[in-house]
Amino acid sequence: MKDKKRIIVGISGATGIQYGIRALELLQQLDIETHLVISKAAELVRSYETVYHHQSIISLANNVYSLADVGAAIASGSFKTMGMLIAPCSVKTMSEIATGVTSSLLSRAADVTLKERRKLVLLFRETPLHTGHIKTMLQVTEMGGIVMPPVPAFYMHPQSIDEMITHTVARALDLFGFDIDIPRWEPSARQKP
């Protein structure tokens, strides 16, 4: 990995598959080596929420793994990456990560990311929250993960859903040290009432 930066992108079955797709698109522009794993539920969400075909999504990644392939490179701590982004992240996936009870490559790769003390960012897509969700988010946070609900920023005056998705994903990628050109908060540019 001396010359190439790697990141794992997980797409789980929560609504908002567009976040994962945009992450892959932005990482492709940065020439970052991507390792993708998609849950079965995410495939179902894809068919409901987008016009994308499965092949068009996986073509955005450098490497794609089967959900059942727990022997994949990304399931091993010796496979060096910058970390993992799960976008979107479902309650089920976050719960598996929080408990360390991994049932697929998606949650196994996240577990490995945490045990190796690498960056794990979860774009948790659920609302409203009950106590169990909040406790699970706390568990993941105490383990070193970052729970980042995809909350849009309106200070940039977005003109489309696409702009809000891009801004949210770029902010998530900021956490890995990537610099995506997006509108940033500038208090001096505020308009006075």
N, C-alpha and C positions, 0 to 999 in steps of 0.2 A: 504494500500500500504506500510505498515511499512516494510515488509519483501521482497516484490517483486517489482522490477522496471518495469514500463510499458512504452511502446512507441506506438504511432499510426503510421502505415505505410499506406500511400495512393499511389495508382498507377493510374495515369491518362492516357489519350489516346495518349500522345506524343510517338514518336519513342524512343526505349531504355528501354523497359519493363524489360530487363535484370538487370538494376540497382535496381529496386524494388525487384526482385527475389533474387538478391545477398544480399540485405539488410536483407531480412527475414532469409536467410541462416546464415549470420554472427551473427545476433541477437539471433538466435536459439543456436548457439555455446556459446554465452555469458549468456545463461539462462535468457534472458530478455522476459518478457511477452509482446507479440505483438498483436496489434489490427489492423486488415486489412480491408480496403475498396478499392474496385477496380471499376473504371468507366466502362461503357458499351464500350466506345471507346477503352479502354485498352484491353478488351477481343478480340476485332477485331485485334489490334496490336499483341497480343499474338499469334494469329493464323497465322499471316504473318511472324513474326520475330523469333519464337522459335518452338521447338518441344514439349514444355511443354503443358500438358493438364490443364484445369482449376482446376481440383481436386488436381493435384500435386502442384500447387501454393498455393491454400488455405490450404493445409495440412501443409505448413510451418509456419502458423500463429496459435497462441493460440485461437484467437477469430476473426471471420469474420462477417462482417455486409453487409447487402444489401444496395445498393446505395440510395434506397428510404426510408430507415429506419431513418428518422430524429429524432426519439425518442430513438435512440440507446444510450448506455452509453457514447460513445465518443462525443455525441452532447451536453453533459452537462458539465459545468465548475466544478461541484462538483465531477466529476469523475477524480481523480488525475492521471496525467501521467507526464512523463518527457518532453513531447512535441510530435511533429509530423514531420515526414519526408515524403515528396511527391517525389517519384522517379519512373519514370520521372514526371515532371510537365509540362503540356501543357499550351499554351497561354490562352485558355479558363478558365482553373482552376485558373491560376495566376490572371487573370482579375477579376474573381468572388471574389477571396480573397481580392484583392486590393480595390474593391468597396463595399465589405460587402454585396453584393447581392448574396446570396448562394442558389443554385438550387438543391443541392444534399447533401447527408451526407459527401461526400468528402470535399466540400468547407465549409460546416457548421462546421465540425470538425476542419478545419484549422482556421476558424473565432473564434471558441471557444478557440483554442490554443493561438491565439493572445490576445484575451480579458483577458485571465487569466495570461498573461505575461509569457507564457511558450515558449520554443524554437520551432520555425517553420523553417524548412530548405526545400527549394524548389530546386530540381535539374531541373532547367528550360532548356528544350530541344527545342531550336529554333535558327536558324541562316539563313541568316543575320537578323539583327534587324532593325525595323523602329522606328520612334520617339515614337509611341504609346507603343511599347514593353518597351522601355527604361523608359518612364514615369511610366508605370505600375510597373516595377522593383523598381523604386524609391519609389513609394507609398508603396509597400510591405515592403521595407527596413525601411522607416520612421515609419511604424506601428510596427516595431520590428522583422520582419521576416528576414531571411537570404536567398538571392538568390544566388545559387551556380551552375552555369552552369557546367556540367560534362566535364571538360577539362582535358585530360590525362596529366600525368607527365611523361616526357621522361628521366629524370635524373636517373630513376631506371632501364633503359634499358629493357623495357617490351618485353617479347618474344611472347606474345599472346594478343588477345583482352580480354580474360578472366582476365589476370593480370591487364590490364588497368581498367576494370570494378571494380575489387576487390579493387584496390588502390583508385579509385574515391569514392566508397561507404564507404570505411574505413575512408577516409578524412571527408566525410559528417558525419559519426558517431562520429568522433573526436569532432565535435561541441556539441555533447550531453555529452561529458566526457567519452566516451567509449574508451578503449585502444585496438585496433586491431593490431596484429603483422603484419606489412607491412614494406617494405623498406622505410626508412626516409632519407631526405636530410642530407648529411654529407659532408660539404665543405672540410674537411681535407682528405677525401677519393678521391677527384678529381684527375683525371689523368692529368698530364701536357702535353701540346702539344709537 
